[in-house]
Amino acid sequence: MSDRQASKIDPASGSEHVILPGATIGMVGGGQLGRMFAMAAARMGYRVGVFCGSSDEPAAEVAAFTVCGPLTDHSAIEAFAKRCDVITLEFENIPADTIAACSKHAPTYPDASVLAMAQDRWIEKTTLREAGIPVAGFEPVYDRESAIAAGESLGWPIIVKTCRSGYDGKGQHRLNSPDEAALVQWEGAESGDDGQPPWVAEALVLFEREASVIVARTLDQRVETFPVFENDHQNHILDETKLPANVSPELQLQAREIATRVAEHLGLVGLLCVELFVTPDELIVNEVAPRPHNSGHVTIEACATSQFEQHVRAICGLPLGDTSMVVPAASMLNLLGDIWEAAEARETLPNWGACLDTPGVALHLYGKHAARAGRKMGHLSAVGSDLADVSERLRLARERLLSDRG
Ligand code: AMP
């Protein structure tokens, strides 16, 4: 703990656990989630230090200080942690001993057990099922034979996913029949340290739409959820998030209750996103991520408190903010590197002027230097009184990035 913060006790609650503005928050990870977190924290009067691979990463560019090194470099991590009053993270694949090294010097949230759960789909699904959270049927898979056995038990088609290191649909295959199990390269997927399987097979969920809920929880067990987001994916990557979700009030309440139960069951401190499939009559949890989430970016414009501010409040032990919407409708559209590539193919840049000429569109760019197809480079948000109108305006603004218009 830094000397400056060590002696401070919150006058309102008398709690030593409250990390007040002026303190230093450490963020492990330098991506866009860390960047938007740092911007929200700085607005609230905190200093944010970032630990990441290089000083030109998105979060490093807006941080008060940066310590660079690989996540396995414990002397660099400890030098960083000594400068922080509290530490958090923006992605879940951080080695447990790195988190342990951080927590020697400052409270670190979420803790290693929450990360261990989020790093492995097998541990995640068994943990959720034990907590009575609805998940799709699932079976362990090691090879072609066990994939076929899983399909026979769950019913074809099945979705097989690597248990570790998969995201945005990577390491994922839909198998329609036993024959298709021969098409997958089963070897090489990593197994968990405690003998967890390398793959998990899931029953195919016939969902009407996908949704997510973000929940925040403090050390003294206060919990708040955001309204339910509706998510449209393209090629397994989030494309648009709409608020409010087109989901019945009963299911919205259930979704927020599920998120609360997950956070309580895990003993979460910080922020967590629960991704859900919405079927005509029930909700099924797909996965959870113990950090800010792409679907929550819309809260910056749409809610009284953004997901990033809520994350700061939760790890600092402050009162959690009001999550209610401040507008009737809001939407967020991702900007992927494909747009930059398409512009480059025409020997030009994305047409920012035309995009920003669209009424009421907010531009968020993450400061990434290299654009690649599928890479999240930024997003657009808009709010209004009518969701269809808001969404249409955003699509127009995105299309204009590739227009010749002045
Ligand atoms: P994931 O990597 O688990 O987030 O999955 C990426 C996307 O694949 C999800 O957003 C869904 O669109 C689809 N998907 C994943 N699992 C299932 C499932 N069990 N049934 C139907 N679709 C799925």
Residues whose N, C-alpha, C, O or C-beta is under 5 A from the ligand:
A	BS01	AMP	A136 I159 Y167 D168 G169 E202 A203 L204 V205 H236
